[in-house]
Amino acid sequence: MIETARFIKTNMWKDRQLFRCWREGMAYNEAGLEDYAFLLHGLLSLFETDGGSEWLKWSLEITAILKEKFKAEGGAFYQTAG
């Protein structure tokens, strides 16, 4: 699981943007809310398992991005950035 998280961070995470597809060496298609949520869940599991602060730091960064990109005024969350 750690190798997968590192792959995602290296290849599918660009400029605070997560991408949902990888093919022929390229990441494409912006991720939606649930993609970020599943990644966040996995990163927190990694943090609980190995205690690596790298996973917690990335989780906190993703949480901030979710609030910036997906949270509507009034508390709801959109499925896509908006």
Helices and strands as residue ranges (DSSP letters): H 2-11, E 13-14, E 17-23, E 26-30, H 33-50, H 53-69
